[in-house]
């Protein structure tokens, strides 16, 4: 990674030296760029070795449906903010009781003041994110940003100084695309994220899927991002026919990037047999140290009621609300064990790989 950082490079008006010095000094990470040992969480930086069992793609709070056909961003109703905090805390504490120690929150448009309240009431370490989700699903103030330098500066500030005027620094960048090809706006977001990552070493997570992962990878790495510090989410969606999909993902993984799988219990996305076959195929192909498993738990308020992803049409999954963070340990892991995965393999997915991703150890 150090070879990628040439101090003579320029970055939209910043000298490389000034950009790196400003960012790392503000983050308190000067001198750790090539081999980070700490990760930023809601309650301060923690050692990578303390992450433990980690869910790499989750949402503490979420505002809007996940599909193109859903309405866009809808903030939490004022009268439900306190109840939202209480419910989020209950889900996190349920997760803690079954062994979840760290959660990566990939909601970059989060109300940080509510997250601070939540973090004080749980033992689960929450790694917050900066970045931009899908343009039609984020607050207007973010969707209206069209200048690449402004995007870059926002992410840099949240990584190195703090989020929305707080001292809470983002531990990861989240970027997303609707599909492939990426729109002009999405390409700006990805390039800006890559430059911030190149300068600070912060990790990147993408909302992707197998179809768009290749284009996302090429743009991020082509702009200077370190492939070892990127993971691509939801690559298991529609995993039937995994041989062809693996070919599309093979080059990404060979370059050092990670893949995330999270449709456990969502038969409407990926039937269990296809999911386990896909995961086993990747593992046996030698990619075992480049895989994460998570739940992607997200819920929102609709007509005053909590609605989990999948509960709405067309899936109408009656078990959608069971897919909480704890579901990983109470349901997904036992089913993986019954499907032939070993405890050691599951430990690799949930403990070893997250630690390696964040700190390369």
N, C-alpha and C positions, 0 to 999 in steps of 0.2 A: 504493500500500500504506500509506503514511504516514497517509492520511486515515482508514483503518480503525482506527488506534490512538488511541483517546481515553483520555487519562490519568485521566479521571473514571470510566471503566468499573470494574466490580467483577468479580472472578473467584474465586468460591468462597472468599471470605474474604480474598483477596489484593486490595490496591488495584492498579490497572493499573500505576501508577508503581512500586510495590514489586516486582511480578511481573517487569516488564521489567528493572528495575535489578538485581534479584537474578540473574536468568537471564543477562543479557548481561555483567554484571561477572564472574560465575563463568566464563563462556565466553571471556572476553577479547575480546568482540566489541562492547563498548559503543561506540555511535556509528555502527555499521555496519548497523543494522537495515534501513534503507530500501534500501540497495544493497550487499549482501554482496560481498566480493571473495575470501573464503577458504572452503574446504570442509574439514571435519574428516575425517581419515583415521586409520587404525590407527597411523600413525607421526607424527601431528601435523597441524596445518592446512596446507593447500597453496593456492596461488593458483589461481583458476579457469582461468586461461590455461594452466596446466601439466597439466590433466587429460588432454588428448590423446584418443586413440581410447578410447572408454568404453563398456563394457557396463553398462546401467542396471538390469538385473534378473537377479542371479545369487545363488548360495549357495556360500560357501566350505566349510561343513560343513552337513549336513542330517540330521534325525533323525525319520523317519516318512514314510509314504507320502503322496502328494498327493491321493488320492481319498477320497471319503466312505466307501468300503467298506474302506479300509485301516485297520490298527490305528493307535492314536494315538501320542503322543510316546514315543520310545524312545531314551534317551541312548546315547552311544558306549560300548560295553563297555570296561571298564578296561584289559583286555589289548590293545585295539586303538587306544588313543589315540595312541600314538607312530606307528603305521602310518598312522593317519588324517592326522596332521600331514604326514608324508612324502608321502602321496599328494596332499593338497591343494597342497603346495608344487610338486610335479611338474606338476600341471595349470596352476597359475599361471605357472610358468616356461615351459611350452610356449606359453602364451598370449603371454607377453612376447616370445618368439622370433619370433612372427608379427605383432607390432605392437600388441598390446593393452597399453594403458598404465594404465588405471584400471578398477576393477570396483566396482560398488555391490552390497554384500552385504545382502540383504533377509531375513536370518534373525535376527529380534530376540530369539530365545531362545538365542543362541550362547554357548559356553563361552569367555569372553573370554581366559582364560589360554592356550588353544590357539591362538586367533587371534593373540595377541601373538607366539607362537613362529613361526607361519606368516609373519607380516608381516616378520619379521626376515630371512627367507630368500628373499624375492622382490623384484623391482623394481616389480611391479605395485602401484599405490596402491589400497588397499582402503578404501572408505567404509563404515563399520559403521552399523547401524541400531538404533533402539530401537522400542518399540511392542508390538503384540500380533498374532500370526497367528491362524488359526482356532482356536477355543476347544478343540476336541477334539484338536488337533495340537500343543499346547504343554505345557510342564511344569505339573504340578498347582499349584505355587506361584503361577504366573501365571494359570492358568485359574480359580483360587479367588478372585482379586481381583474383587470385584463392586461396589466403591465407586468412583464416577467420579472423585472427588478423588484417591483413592489411585492410580488409573491415571495421572491427570494428573501427579501429583507424581513418579511413577516415571519417566515420559518426560522431564519437565523436568530431573530430576537427571541423567539419562544424556546429555541434550543439552548441559547447561551445566556439569556438574561432572565426570562420568565414569561409566563402566559398571562395576558390581560392584566398587566400591572402587578402581578404576584411574583413571588420568588420561586414558584414551581416551574421547573424547567422540563420541557418535553424530552422524553428518552427515545423517541422514534418519530420518523416522518411517515405520514400516511398519504398516499396518492392513489388516484383511481381513474379508470376509463370506462365508458359505457360498453366498449367492445373494440373491434379493430376494423378499419384504421382509427387511430386516435384523432380527435378534433384538434384544431389549431390551439384552442384554449388548453386542452389537456396536454399537448406537447409543451406548452409554456410551463405548466405546473411541473411536469416531469423533469424538464431541464433545470428549473429553479431548484427542485429538490436534490438533483444530482450534484449541483454546485455546492449547496450547503453541506451535503454529505461528504463531498470531497474535501471540503475545508475543515470540517469539524469531526468527521468520523462517525457521526450519528447514523443509526441504522435506518433502513427504509422498508416499509411494507406496502405492497400494492393490492388494490382490489382488482382482480384480473379474471382468472380462469385460463384454461389451457389455450384457448383461441387467441387471446391477446397477450399472453405472457412473453412470447418471443419479441413482439414489437416493443413492448415496454422495456424488456431487458436491453435490446439494442439501443434504445434512446437513452436510458439511464447510464449504461456503461459507456456509450459513445460520448456522453457529456462529461464523463470523468468519475462516475460513481464506482465504488469498489464492489464487484459482484458478490464477494463474501459477506457483505453487509446488507443484502437485499433478500427479501422473501416474497414469493408470489402466492396469493391466497386463492382458495376455492378451486384448486386445480382438479378436484375430484367431482365437480358438478357434472352430472351426465357421464359418469366414468365408464359406461359400457363401451367396449371396443378400445380397451386401454392400450393395446399394442401401438396403434397409430398415435395416440395421445402421448405415449411415452417417447416416441420418436421426436415429437415437437418439443418436448421438455428436456430431452437428453442433453442437448448442447448447453442449456441453461445451467443444469446441475453440474455438468462437467467443468464449467467455469467457476463453480464454487457457490452459486446461489442456492437458496433453500425453497422448498415447496410446502404449502400448508393445506391440510385436508380437514374438513369440518362438517360434512353433511351426515354425521351420525344421527340416526333416528329420523332422518328426513327422506323417507322412501320416495316421495314425489320428486326429489332432486336426484337421488342416487340410491337404488335398491341396495340393501345390505350386502348381498353376494357380490355385486359389482364393486362396491366400495372396498370390501376386504380383499378382493382379487386385485384391484388396482393398487392398493397399499402394499400388499405382499409382493406384487410384481416389481414395484419400485424398490422395495427393501432388498429383494433377492438379486436385483440388477446391480447392487452395489451402492445404492443411494441412501442407505440406512442412516448415514450421518448428515443427511440434508433434508430430513422430513420433520414436520411438526404436525401434531394433531390438536384440534381445538374444537369448540362448540359454536362460536359466533353467535352467542346468546344476544338477542336484541328484542326489545318490546317497546311499545309506544301506547300513548293514550288515544283512544278513539271512542267518542261519545261517552266520555267519563269512565271507560273501562280499559283495563290493561289488555293489550292484544300482542301476543307473541307472533313472530314470523312463522308463517305456515298455517295459522289459525284462520286467516281470511281466505276468501275464494282466490284461485280455484281449488287449492289443496284442502282447505277446511279440515286440517289435521286436528283431531280431538286431543292429541297428546302434545301439542305444540308447547304448552306451558311447562311441560316437564323438562324441556331442553334448557335447563339452567346451567350455570358453571359446574355445580355439583354433579350434574348428569354424566360428566366425563368419568367420574370415579364410581358412581353408583350403577351406571348402565353401560356406557360405551366400553370402558376397560374390561368389565366382566365378559361382555360379548366378544371382545377381541381375544381374550384368553380362551374362550370356548371355541373360537374360530381358528385357533392354532398359534396365535402370537404368544411369545414368552414374556414373563415379567421383565426380563432383561431388555427385550426389544421395546416394550412399552416405556421402560425407564429411559431408554435412548430418545424416544419421541418427546417425552414430557420433561426430562431433567437435563440430560447431557446436551442435546442439540440446542435448546434455548440458551444455555450457558455459553456454549461455543459460539453461537451466533452473535451474542452481545459482546463477548470479550475475547473470542478466538482462543479459548483455552480448552 
